[in-house]
Amino acid sequence: MPGTDRTPHMCAVRPSLHGVSTESDIRAFLASRRAKITPRQAGLPAYGGSRRVPGLRREEVALLAGVSIDYYVRLERGHLAGASEEVLDAVANALQLDDAERAHLYDLARAAKRPARRTRRSRGPLPDSVLRVLNSMTDSPAFIRNGRLDILATNGLGRALYSPLHPGPTTPTANIARFQFLDPHGHEFFPDWAESVNTTVSLLRTEAGRAPHDNELTGLIGELVTRSDEFRTAWAKHNVRLHHTGRKSFRHPAVGVITLDFDAMELPAQPGLTLTAYSAAPPHPSTTPCNSSPAGPPPHTTSRCPAATAPGRTREPAPTRSGPLPCRTGNKTEPGQRSFRLPRRVFYSSLFVRGNRPRRKASDTHPGLDAKQWTLAGS
């Protein structure tokens, strides 16, 4: 500092993205999508010579969208406020956007039309009817989250599945993204790390397009960008996605690596909230019709297949299997780790009772789970 021998102090700034405008998000999103499409993929002739851009040029996108070059350049600079739906559809078709990317483009256009006014999206307690529906799902782990990936409510099995995010009854609202990137156990809990990172960041990027002026959301993103290099790298890709159904893997401290199917359902009466339920697929689904099975029932048993009891027809005895039953695995295992897909009741029981240990009270390891749910899950 001139005139003194003191080093100036830097002002403490709370991590946030308040300095990031909607225009810069639009510019980065359109440029990143344009870079993913080659002239050959777009059906354009590829002339010889080197290209300075990895994907399409702006003039090529303008040609495909049927707009002037100057107008598309203006759009890519972030001026979507005056664009019509026809223009947005033409740009989305030219860039070959999927459903999630197309919806994100429309969200950015709507955000560009609104005044930049920061708001805090506060919400009261969940309705009792929603909690009753959640708690009635006794055979499936389920939870309710918002767009910031805050877990607002769980049923008994849901809390057991996400027990690393709920270390104690006094823990504040758990956030999946904050746990994944900032907690030391986050990397261990999600074995398919690359896919999990892409999913989490894409969901937050999608929500940022819907609610660009939400203070809590921008504060969370700013914290993650500041403290996590992996999040910052993934955030710069501007990927978005719709998260409705799929398969997810966990490395649970009680049962090891498990793979579950999930279905996410938005709550129409509670905008911005999503109910996610997990289920365990059968380990050995039978796809052979009964009347085409080469093996009949064992002796002295009654077959449910009509063809097996037809007059004058004999069947060979069913083959026997020796050794352990094969298990379907969805992920590679590391030394000392188990990867398997459990039948539904066995998986839910394993969440609460491990091995041959005596049964304990629910409050010993899973706060909030009463004795009735404990006995039901462990039976």
Stockholm file with secondary structure:
# STOCKHOLM 1.0

chainA/1-379         MPGTDRTPHMCAVRPSLHGVSTESDIRAFLASRRAKITPRQAGLPAYGGSRRVPGLRREEVALLAGVSIDYYVRLERGHLAGASEEVLDAVANALQLDDAERAHLYDLARAAKRPARRTRRSRGPLPDSVLRVLNSMTDSPAFIRNGRLDILATNGLGRALYSPLHPGPTTPTANIARFQFLDPHGHEFFPDWAESVNTTVSLLRTEAGRAPHDNELTGLIGELVTRSDEFRTAWAKHNVRLHHTGRKSFRHPAVGVITLDFDAMELPAQPGLTLTAYSAAPPHPSTTPCNSSPAGPPPHTTSRCPAATAPGRTREPAPTRSGPLPCRTGNKTEPGQRSFRLPRRVFYSSLFVRGNRPRRKASDTHPGLDAKQWTLAGS
#=GR chainA/1-379 SS CTTSSSCCCCCCCCCCCTTCCHHHHHHHHHHHHHTTCCHHHHTCCCCSSCCSSSSCCHHHHHHHHTSCHHHHHHHHTTCCTTCCHHHHHHHHHHTTCCHHHHHHHHHHHHHHHSCCCCBCCCCCCCCHHHHHHHHTCTTSCEEEECTTCBEEEECHHHHHHTGGGCCSTTCCCCBHHHHHHHSTTHHHHCSSHHHHHHHHHHHHHHHHHHCTTBHHHHHHHHHHHHHCHHHHHHHTTTCCCCCSEEEEEEEETTTEEEEEEEEEEECTTSTTCEEEEEECCCSSCCCSCGGGCSSCCCTTCCCSCGGGGCTTCCCCCCCCCCSSCCCCCSSCCCTTCCEECCCHHHHHHHHHCCTTCCCCCHHHHSTTCCHHHHHHHHC
#=GC SS_cons         CTTSSSCCCCCCCCCCCTTCCHHHHHHHHHHHHHTTCCHHHHTCCCCSSCCSSSSCCHHHHHHHHTSCHHHHHHHHTTCCTTCCHHHHHHHHHHTTCCHHHHHHHHHHHHHHHSCCCCBCCCCCCCCHHHHHHHHTCTTSCEEEECTTCBEEEECHHHHHHTGGGCCSTTCCCCBHHHHHHHSTTHHHHCSSHHHHHHHHHHHHHHHHHHCTTBHHHHHHHHHHHHHCHHHHHHHTTTCCCCCSEEEEEEEETTTEEEEEEEEEEECTTSTTCEEEEEECCCSSCCCSCGGGCSSCCCTTCCCSCGGGGCTTCCCCCCCCCCSSCCCCCSSCCCTTCCEECCCHHHHHHHHHCCTTCCCCCHHHHSTTCCHHHHHHHHC
//
